[in-house]
């Protein structure tokens, strides 16, 4: 902004006489008028203002005898402003960069200029904003706004009193004056930086498309006789819900909440049915372990752990990814929940690393759970469920734990080694080579020193949780109860406050939408929709005369693709594992091969979508990976894993004598 400076000086000497000036008596003051063609400095503070306001507040008082000019004096002057004929302003107004005028005409300004021309002494220069508005109402608003602003100002800086009889130094005040030649309405109220409220984002076209999918399912296909009207309506609503979760016309939680509301309005579900999965253990495990992630960040232990990883394997993002995969494989026996491992360990660590590597590390870590959770039967909750169903159907597993470990070791290890490389090739990170990172990480790790007290308390709480995860099952302590115990210990010891828990918006959002999806999936099973789909697949196989190998491949493909309709691997196993196992055995597939292969397939699609599993919801809820990229990675990595299991896995199982 181009500005011109004109200097005017006023001299008020107590030995000569008194004048009617806003400064009072007993001082010499200089006023510099800063002409500008813009009024953008209204109530603003320029660099000159900031430098001068402190000194100005110590230079001026209400009189020459050292009295304090404070806000009470300003209020008294405001009450008498109609009787006053001179322009005035306070030191507080100068300190805040504002000038409160008393006359609406330019006569006062002209008088001030004429007085200023009598003295050319200039010692200090200060910048203040000149406010000149027409009308009584406008002046009242200005005064009220100034009073509120000054009331909230810094009161720690007192106005310095002036010694009696001491001659005041000349002070030069820089006043930005408006150029009245501009075509600007003087009666226009300033905005003062207040923004008008904006509408929330809602993508109408994608919303209409998702809704049209639901209508197409409901009206485009005839309702099977074996299904009720509520079941068919729920299938249509669920189809629209899944489509909306992919296209995201609204945030995920908002769209799922809207879908649940539609199911209630149409009498498809009752309120208890719609929210039946709020008590689901997996949902609450996701929520509680998200608070563990907050504890990692708050205490700094996540940074310490991240630096340790980087110092060992941080030469590149790819090496770091392999380190994370190996770490999860080693943690899986101690932490049998993939959700707990994701939220309690890896999310905090990855968030502590360079932002340019986070999306890549999050993506490969999610897709790698298909291999790490399959290493051992204790690697994930759905593994236990698969073996329970298979043994219940009479398939002879003498030592399920050992037989699982032998069957999974070779193909799972190859999948674990291939996953980071595949993701690195298809979706490379923004930053890869970091040769100096290990050395820098080691220095920072040394600078952090030993564990702080809050870190020790956090480790003790988390260690108790891990201990209960390992040894709590024989005692009847579920994984979610173990996690809740650890959270309570963190709250009691002061590691976390309840406000810290309430601030985890992503975790509470996941609680809503994931519970809604699991509830819909469960109701689809209860209403017979899943059983109807299984019968449809069986009839299709019979019509095409698919038996043996062809039935094996077709049923695995159908079992894999059907997971797009499920929000939990455990729910998928409970709904379809037994039915597909029965169809495979009826099609001539060896029982042990059918049971093991379907169980491994269950682990394969854990990263297929952002709602495919508990860990998928956690990784997506971190906000570090986009929805489109997650779905893309879920598809091509799952295909790679399926290829490895169907080739290397089949050969290995043949060697092991499974078939």
ZAZAMAR-452640 format. One line per field, with one value per residue (C-alpha): x negated, y negated, z; residue number from 1. Coordinates in steps of 0.001 Angstrom, whole numbers, plus 500000, padded with zeros to 6 digits. Each point is the difference from the previous one (the first is absolute). Example, Ala and Ser with C-alpha at 12.3 -4.5 7.8 and 13.67 -1.06 7.14 Angstrom:
<rs>
x = (487700;498630) $
y = (504500;496560) $
z = (507800;499340) $
pos = (1;2) $
</rs>
This chain:
<rs>
x = (500000;498559;500189;498982;498935;500755;498749;501973;499016;502021;498340;501808;497866;501279;497846;501544;503649;502524;501622;502978;498222;500845;496591;500795;497626;496318;498532;498672;501356;499392;502417;499017;502878;499503;501984;501164;502497;501153;501684;498691;498085;503175;499473;496904;496480;497150;496381;499564;503067;498688;496664;501559;503064;497984;498083;503120;501881;497183;499781;503540;502137;503143;498204;496588;499819;499598;503558;500906;502088;501929;503237;502093;498949;500920;503480;500480;498937;502388;502886;499050;499153;503057;498895;496469;498930;496501;498722;498465;498517;498403;496614;501716;501560;496602;498531;502655;499482;503421;501128;503512;501255;502539;500892;501396;498827;496514;499800;498330;497405;499306;499643;497598;497949;499788;498829;497496;498403;498904;497264;497696;498320;500030;498522;502025;502273;503027;502654;503684;503146;502365;503662;502360;503598;503136;503006;500567;500792;496753;497985;501796;499206;496344;499782;501641;497711;496983;501087;500346;496628;498219;501645;498417;496608;496808;500445;496581;498450;500824;499875;496912;500680;498282;498029;501443;498511;498034;500187;501411;498171;501586;501793;500751;503100;500454;503653;501110;502580;502575;499994;503483;499553;500621;503518;500432;503194;499189;503116;498912;499332;496627;499883;497433;498821;503177;500787;503514;500930;499524;502072;498529;498829;502566;499457;503485;499098;498123;502714;502685;497940;499585;503707;500869;497988;502242;503133;498608;499521;503441;502038;497760;499927;502916;500122;499279;502839;497794;499262;502292;500676;497834;497094;500221;500249;496969;497988;500861;499093;496754;499093;500576;498017;496980;500148;500152;497067;497947;501088;500162;502718;499830;497429;500047;501606;502681;500926;500224;502108;502322;500297;500949;502587;501534;500228;501892;502318;500946;500654;497330;498256;500988;497890;498548;499136;498349;497777;499544;496290;499183;499253;497755;496608;498053;501549;499007;496572;499431;501105;497903;496857;500307;499547;496799;498787;500679;497943;497080;500064;500609;497238;497489;499479;501235;497239;497460;501188;500053;496449;498942;501501;498420;496584;500011;501709;500555;497676;503072;503772;499953;497646;502118;503085;498297;499080;503649;501152;497501;500952;503689;499243;498070;502735;502853;499628;499978;502742;502600;502011;499035;502013;498015;496692;501046;501349;497776;496613;499675;502322;498213;496585;500821;501568;496717;498061;499524;503437;498695;499641;503193;502423;497707;499291;503679;501027;497403;500517;503734;499535;497247;502409;501339;496687;498986;503394;499864;496629;501503;503480;499674;499194;503631;503386;501561;497407;501349;503547;499103;498400;502912;502497;497834;499510;503699;500786;497894;496801;497171;497390;497952;497867;501633;497348;497039;501774;500944;496429;498524;502576;499610;496275;498602;502795;500585;496285;499856;503096;498394;496837;501844;502592;497732;498245;503258;501411;496654;500049;503644;500418;496490;499510;499235;496729;497947;496242;499070;496324;499473;503179;498514;497193;502340;502465;497261;498974;503569;500527;496940;501167;503356;498218;501515;503714;501987;502385;503073;498440;499334;503603;501237;497781;501210;503646;499456;497895;502885;502286;497620;499621;503777;500176;497566;501142;503488;501828;499651;501264;503007;498784;500882;497660;502258;500146;496204;499824;502532;497924;496927;501943;501259;496434;498934;502814;499223;496250;500462;498593;503270;502849;503594;499698;497236;502434;502778;497679;499538;502681;498904;500437;503503;500885;498802;502122;503095;499541;498313;502691;502701;498420;499429;503597;501283;497828;501313;503598;499436;498897;502884;502576;498697;498399;496555;501489;501893;496775;498235;502808;499802;496271;500613;502673;497678;497227;502397;501383;496502;498966;497067;498378;496524;497463;502502;502329;497027;498994;503548;500963;496830;500676;503585;498877;497422;502313;502809;497868;500917;503283;498391;498513;498171;497931;501493;503507;499141;498725;503082;502324;498342;497086;502120;502194;497085;498116;503000;500266;496293;500124;503146;498119;497224;497391;497988;501372;496685;499101;503409;499782;496397;500385;503224;498364;497012;502339;501701;496715;499336;502886;499359;498806;502453;501991;499871;502758;498757;498546;499241;496437;501201;502317;497143;497513;502543;501127;496461;500627;496659;501292;502708;503048;499353;496403;500982;502584;497539;497251;502458;500971;496591;498211;502793;499660;496245;500567;502645;497584;497267;502366;501392;496542;497345;502576;501503;496550;498989;503239;499388;496562;501474;502571;503075;501376) $
y = (500000;496634;497463;496341;498558;496445;498837;497642;499005;498631;498333;499833;498370;499596;496857;498264;500885;502687;501250;502208;503021;503699;500479;497828;497366;500058;501737;499464;502288;500448;501561;501450;500608;502988;499522;503190;500864;503027;500518;503518;499060;499407;501511;501720;499731;499508;500692;496351;500168;503036;498335;496727;501028;501094;496743;497932;501629;498807;496490;498669;499509;498082;496941;498582;500925;503707;501308;503319;499896;503272;501421;498450;496579;500986;501006;496682;498158;502101;498946;496357;500306;498047;497003;500100;498030;501405;503306;502335;503408;502044;501597;503367;499241;499073;503214;502045;498119;498325;496361;499211;496746;497642;497852;501257;497074;499217;496757;501695;501557;496659;498375;502719;499484;496249;500471;502583;497617;497754;502396;502159;501872;503741;502515;503206;501331;502083;501400;500079;500545;497101;500883;497475;501073;498027;500086;500297;503745;500805;498117;501800;503366;499023;498922;503205;502161;498123;500442;503738;500221;497983;502006;503157;498426;500502;498327;500996;496986;496927;496439;498321;496915;496756;498108;496674;497022;502158;498835;502659;501278;499367;503022;500407;501971;501494;499984;501805;497760;501121;498504;498576;499681;503767;501172;501716;499908;498505;501558;503530;502150;501770;503783;500209;503386;501876;502699;500916;503640;502419;503003;503440;501921;502325;501600;500330;501901;502768;500201;500382;502699;501969;499700;501087;503203;500832;499325;502129;502951;499618;499351;501412;503603;502143;500799;503668;501864;501183;496425;497634;496438;498690;502206;498769;496378;500456;501453;496932;497616;501870;499809;496237;499696;501810;497940;496795;501059;500379;496755;497957;497413;499457;501026;503729;499646;497612;502245;503098;498091;498910;503593;501155;497220;501119;503580;498694;497734;502805;502388;502326;500241;499187;497667;502892;501895;496987;499381;503605;499949;497048;502678;501886;500699;499257;496531;499105;501535;497634;497051;500838;500810;496636;498446;502028;498296;496645;501080;500907;496526;498066;501657;499851;503746;500275;497643;502029;503245;498450;498726;503485;501518;497331;500369;503738;500140;496437;499737;500069;500163;503507;501332;498350;501720;503384;499193;499272;503236;502037;498194;500803;503640;500194;498167;502138;502818;497486;497774;502240;497019;498392;496961;499646;500316;497382;497398;500709;500339;499203;497024;497900;500983;499231;496669;499021;500446;497689;499126;500842;503656;500425;500847;502682;501528;499987;501659;502753;500673;500483;502298;501876;501086;502561;501814;499158;500931;503376;501093;501498;500962;497447;497249;498904;500682;501368;502793;501514;499751;501780;502902;500249;500278;502526;502216;499728;501329;503094;499117;501767;497534;501775;496981;496942;497497;501954;501074;496386;498768;502612;499357;496217;499505;500089;498253;497419;499168;499485;497768;497946;499514;499138;497550;496991;500399;500165;496908;498227;500668;499109;497182;498772;497647;496328;500544;503183;499629;498661;500941;497515;500946;502790;497772;497094;502325;501385;496467;499005;503219;499257;496440;501233;501680;502691;500697;497251;500774;499679;502386;502556;499820;500387;503033;501552;499511;501319;502883;501028;499982;502154;502413;500381;500454;502901;501704;498598;502513;502914;497621;499011;496441;498877;497858;496953;500328;500171;496821;498254;500981;498395;496833;499729;500320;497176;497784;500732;499487;496711;501169;499034;497730;500479;496891;501783;502822;497635;498255;503186;499128;502652;502748;498887;499657;503567;501173;498654;501096;503325;500979;499102;502089;502996;499732;499964;503005;501912;499180;501126;503340;500203;499171;502767;497839;501605;503495;499098;498741;503249;502022;497864;500764;503717;500133;498165;502555;502909;498471;499628;503464;498620;502676;500664;497361;497834;499960;499257;496950;498727;500266;498264;497174;499663;500142;497265;497637;500391;498215;496681;500460;500566;497596;502615;503080;501744;499184;501374;503241;500355;499452;501809;502164;502988;499759;499755;502737;502263;499185;500687;503369;500852;499015;502528;497758;501717;498837;498792;498167;498328;498942;498672;498229;498215;498892;498554;498337;498333;498340;498974;497545;498204;496897;500204;496928;497441;501882;503520;500548;498339;499140;498565;497647;498963;499347;498093;498078;498712;497640;500787;501951;499131;502143;500524;501076;502355;501773;500219;501435;502384;501412;500500;501161;502479;501339;500436;501796;502233;500936;500880;502112;501797;500854;500072;500806;502941;501422;499614;501588;502923;500483;499741;502677;497855;501515) $
z = (500000;499024;502835;500423;503319;501096;503408;502215;503527;502918;502969;503282;502675;503564;500442;497014;500257;499379;496893;499308;498875;500341;501600;503036;501322;500660;496989;496495;497374;496338;497590;496700;497627;497773;496835;498391;497313;501930;503361;500404;503167;502019;503411;498650;501331;497621;500841;500970;502213;501865;500595;501160;501980;503027;500192;499354;502864;502289;498549;500378;503065;500687;501328;500474;503649;499421;500411;498392;496860;500087;498671;502773;498838;496450;501110;501793;496880;497920;502254;499484;496337;498819;502054;498693;496945;499574;498627;502553;500353;502736;500408;500062;496637;498699;501385;498239;496768;499984;500104;501244;498411;501557;497037;496755;497902;498800;502025;502950;497730;498383;503406;501087;496863;500510;503574;498935;497538;502881;501068;497930;502849;499221;502403;499832;497297;500702;497735;500901;497943;499435;499966;498517;499482;499415;502296;503687;499943;498254;502623;502788;498481;499643;503619;501236;497901;501281;503614;499535;498251;502658;502790;498572;499494;501878;503363;501194;498357;502108;498716;501399;502117;499198;502624;501146;498246;497623;496437;497681;497008;496649;498620;496372;499078;496557;499022;496812;498426;497476;496598;499623;496275;499767;499271;503335;502020;503395;501513;499081;503043;500119;500094;502838;498607;500932;497430;499107;500703;497125;499006;500625;496949;498469;496597;498581;496845;501758;502650;497325;498295;503236;500756;496461;500557;502930;497944;497154;502352;501549;496847;497268;501239;501106;503698;500696;501649;502841;501102;501837;498903;502866;498899;496410;501153;502242;497104;497901;502839;500640;496289;499993;503219;498597;496813;502040;502141;496834;498305;503247;499274;503765;502597;500718;503402;498746;497066;502196;502502;497188;498766;503481;500204;496686;501273;503031;498001;497629;502928;498578;503356;503517;502082;502008;496822;498365;503024;501066;499109;502250;502585;497575;501570;496826;499773;503549;499570;497088;502130;503058;498051;498260;503431;500339;496846;501641;503019;497717;498491;503214;502001;497170;500157;496425;498886;501954;498437;496533;500415;501094;496851;497798;501631;499226;496596;498913;497014;497760;500231;498545;502667;502651;498558;500276;503580;500812;498359;501990;503200;499514;499267;503282;501919;498678;502569;502872;498558;498339;498796;496701;501065;503224;498164;497476;502407;502975;498320;496320;499519;502681;498670;496374;500936;501626;496752;497031;498492;496531;501013;502025;497194;498605;503414;500990;496733;499994;503708;499517;497020;501806;502737;497521;500440;503581;501466;498207;501413;503141;501050;502820;497498;499650;501580;496809;499905;503207;498665;496757;501826;502430;497135;498107;503067;500767;496512;500685;498130;501861;501320;502684;500952;498382;501139;498619;496824;499300;500555;497652;497267;500102;500523;496432;498025;502760;500162;496217;500135;502759;497954;496787;501402;500738;496647;498023;501716;499552;496243;499376;502545;500878;502954;499552;501858;499747;500401;503422;500495;502821;501829;502194;501243;500697;501691;502238;501011;500807;501891;502099;500561;501301;502863;502203;500286;501669;502856;497786;497470;502730;501153;496454;499427;503255;499004;496503;501305;502251;496971;497953;502919;500188;496225;500259;503200;500435;497805;502477;502706;497918;499365;496491;497916;500273;503804;500114;497920;502237;503032;498464;499197;503573;501265;497685;501267;503645;499604;498153;496687;498329;501015;498975;497837;498091;499293;498943;497556;497952;497457;497538;502581;500950;496322;499399;502916;498237;496403;500707;502521;497474;497242;502246;501163;496420;499117;502994;499127;496402;501405;502472;497319;497727;497297;500426;499907;496820;498394;500957;498418;496895;499695;500587;497301;497647;500557;499450;496812;498567;501226;501970;502171;501368;498995;498140;503020;502258;497932;499464;503662;501130;497549;501205;503644;499333;498089;502527;502580;498375;501840;503402;502503;502042;499259;503025;498803;496566;501525;502147;497058;497073;501118;500961;496897;497577;501832;499570;496275;499444;501724;498011;496827;500668;501657;502804;503380;501494;496811;499902;503655;499847;496650;501014;503259;498133;497511;502960;500955;496395;499711;503297;498113;497105;501070;502770;501811;499219;503474;503278;499002;496689;501867;502298;497196;497940;503077;500458;497073;498386;496992;497521;499396;496300;500543;502825;497815;497106;502168;501622;496613;498399;503157;500731;496472;500495;503304;498442;497240;502528;502117;496947;498589;502712;502648;498108;499313;503637;501233;497698;501554;503495;499211;500420;496802) $
pos = (1;2;3;4;5;6;7;8;9;10;11;12;13;14;15;16;17;18;19;20;21;22;23;24;25;26;27;28;29;30;31;32;33;34;35;36;37;38;39;40;41;42;43;44;45;46;47;48;49;50;51;52;53;54;55;56;57;58;59;60;61;62;63;64;65;66;67;68;69;70;71;72;73;74;75;76;77;78;79;80;81;82;83;84;85;86;87;88;89;90;91;92;93;94;95;96;97;98;99;100;101;102;103;104;105;106;107;108;109;110;111;112;113;114;115;116;117;118;119;120;121;122;123;124;125;126;127;128;129;130;131;132;133;134;135;136;137;138;139;140;141;142;143;144;145;146;147;148;149;150;151;152;153;154;155;156;157;158;159;160;161;162;163;164;165;166;167;168;169;170;171;172;173;174;175;176;177;178;179;180;181;182;183;184;185;186;187;188;189;190;191;192;193;194;195;196;197;198;199;200;201;202;203;204;205;206;207;208;209;210;211;212;213;214;215;216;217;218;219;220;221;222;223;224;225;226;227;228;229;230;231;232;233;234;235;236;237;238;239;240;241;242;243;244;245;246;247;248;249;250;251;252;253;254;255;256;257;258;259;260;261;262;263;264;265;266;267;268;269;270;271;272;273;274;275;276;277;278;279;280;281;282;283;284;285;286;287;288;289;290;291;292;293;294;295;296;297;298;299;300;301;302;303;304;305;306;307;308;309;310;311;312;313;314;315;316;317;318;319;320;321;322;323;324;325;326;327;328;329;330;331;332;333;334;335;336;337;338;339;340;341;342;343;344;345;346;347;348;349;350;351;352;353;354;355;356;357;358;359;360;361;362;363;364;365;366;367;368;369;370;371;372;373;374;375;376;377;378;379;380;381;382;383;384;385;386;387;388;389;390;391;392;393;394;395;396;397;398;399;400;401;402;403;404;405;406;407;408;409;410;411;412;413;414;415;416;417;418;419;420;421;422;423;424;425;426;427;428;429;430;431;432;433;434;435;436;437;438;439;440;441;442;443;444;445;446;447;448;449;450;451;452;453;454;455;456;457;458;459;460;461;462;463;464;465;466;467;468;469;470;471;472;473;474;475;476;477;478;479;480;481;482;483;484;485;486;487;488;489;490;491;492;493;494;495;496;497;498;499;500;501;502;503;504;505;506;507;508;509;510;511;512;513;514;515;516;517;518;519;520;521;522;523;524;525;526;527;528;529;530;531;532;533;534;535;536;537;538;539;540;541;542;543;544;545;546;547;548;549;550;551;552;553;554;555;556;557;558;559;560;561;562;563;564;565;566;567;568;569;570;571;572;573;574;575;576;577;578;579;580;581;582;583;584;585;586;587;588;589;590;591;592;593;594;595;596;597;598;599;600;601;602;603;604;605;606;607;608;609;610;611;612;613;614;615;616;617;618;619;620;621;622;623;624;625;626;627;628;629;630;631;632;633;634;635;636;637;638;639;640;641;642;643;644;645;646;647;648;649;650;651;652;653;654;655;656;657;658;659) $
</rs>
